[in-house]
């Protein structure tokens, strides 16, 4: 004796599932691609509540998550040389999600280091660095700016002054003495 259960509204065919898949996955993907195509060539930055158009150097096309990592290959220096031949001595690569300016000529590097040093000398703001340095309160990880300059002055005066260095002489000599003993035990004569 077989019992047949019929549930109302659940008679969906495979074609209906395919249509649902297309509508749920492919249509938003298509809209995303169209939006990116529309914004191609324009990069925006937000500074103090206003949007500023950035004029970024050219670079090779990239993949959404990997960026340009797939183009570096086993020998990155040769891959960068080939990319520089195609895109010029200054190009913008995305290494993962991090925008990276690549400069491949001495003249362009001189220009970047002299004229644009304040734009290039800061470290990127990453969540890991922010958390490790207690919201960038550390001298080693904090971004370049007024706070960093003041902390660096304080660090040099308090920890690297001649008086402080001389005060730690005994500890350095003890460590060097311990290291000498270890070397003598490892390498017998």
N, C-alpha and C positions, 0 to 999 in steps of 0.2 A: 504494500500500500504506500503510495508516494504522495507526499504533501507538496503542493505548489503554493508558494507565497508570492503574491503580486503586490508591489509597492507602487503607489501612484507617484508619478513624476520622475521616476528613475529610469525611464526607458530612453537612455541616451545612446546614440550610435557612435561608432568610431569617428565618423566625419565631424560630429559635433565637438568631440574632444580635440580634434585637430584644429578646428576653427577657434576654440577657446585658447589653445596653446599659441596659435598665431597672434591672436588679439592680446594675450597677456604678456608675451615675451617679445615678439618681433616688432610690434608697433611702437612700444616705448624705446626699443633699441634704434629704430629708424628715426624717431623724433630726436633722440640724443645725437645721432650722427648728423642730422640736418642742422641742429643747433650749433654743433662744433664747426661744421662747414661754414656757417654764417659768420662765426667769430674768427675764422682762420686769418692769421696774420695780425691780429690785434691782441695785445695782452694788457690786462688792467691790473692796477695795484690800488689798494685802499690805504690811504694815509690820513689819519685824523678825520675820518668820516667823509672824505671826498675821494672820488675815483680819479685816478691819473692814468692816462694812456702811456704805456711803456714802449719805447722803441728798442726792441731786442734784435740782436744780430740773427742772421739766417742760420738754419740748421737742418739736418736731415729729418724726414718724417719719423714719427715715433709711434710706438704701441701704447695702448692705454695704461697698463700697469707697469710694464717693464721699461718704458721710455725708450732710450737708445741703447740699452745694455746688450741687446741681441746683435748690435752692429759692431761691438768691440772685438769679438772673436778671441782666439787663443793668444794672439800677439797684439795687445792693445796699441802699442806704439805704431805699428804698421797700419792698423785700422784707422787710427787718428790721422796719420799722414794721408791716407787715401781720402778720408772725409774732408780734410783741409784742402786737398786739391779740387774737390767738387764744390765746397761751400765757402772757401776763402780762409784767411789766416785767423779770423775771429768767428767762432760759431757757438751756438747755444745747443747743448746736449741735455737731455734729461736722463739722469742715472737713477732709475726707479722713478720716484716722484720729486727728486731734488734737481732743480735747474742748476746747471753747471756751465760756466763760461770757459771755453777752451781757447787758448791763445797759442798759436803755433809759430809765430815769427818773432824775432828779436825786437823789431821796431814796434810791433803791436804790443808786445809785453812791456816795453819801455813806456809807451803811452799809457797803458793801463796802470802801471805802478806809479807813474808820476802824476798824471792828471786825475785818475779815478781811484786813488788808493783808499779814500774813506769809504767808497762804495764796495770795495772788494776785500777789505782787511777784516771784516767782522765774521764771526762764526755763524753758521746757520742756526736758526731757532728750531730745535727739535724737542719733542715732548720728553725724551730721555734726559737730555742735557738740562732741560728746565727742572725736572724732578730731582736729578742728582745734585744740582747746585742750589737747591732751595729757591727756585724762581730767579735764577741767574744772579745770585748774590756771591758767587765765587769768582775769584780773579781769573782762574784758568779757563772757565767756560763762558763767562758773561760776554755779551756782545760789546763791540767797540762803541764807546760813547763817553759822556761826562762821568758816569758812575764808574766805568772801568778805569778811566784815567786817575780818578781819586783813589780807588782801591789799590791800583798799582803803586802810586806814590806812597801810600800807607804801608804796603807790603815791603817795598824797598827800604823805607826808613826803619821799620820795626824789625824786619827779619834778616835783611841783607846788609845792614850797616856793619862797619868794621868791628865795632864793639860786640855785636851779637855773633858775628862769625868767630871772633877770638874766644867768646864765651863757650862755644861749642867745640873748641879744639880738643879737649880731653876725650870727648865722645868719638870724634873722628879718629884720633890716634888709637883709641882702644879697638875700634872696628878694624882699622888697618892692621893692627897687631894680631887680632883674631884671624883675619883673612890670611896673613902671612903664615900663621901656624897651620891653617887648613891646606895651604898650597904645599907646605913642606911635607905634610902627611900624605897628600895625594901623589906628589912627585918625589919619591925618595931618591937621594943622590947615589 
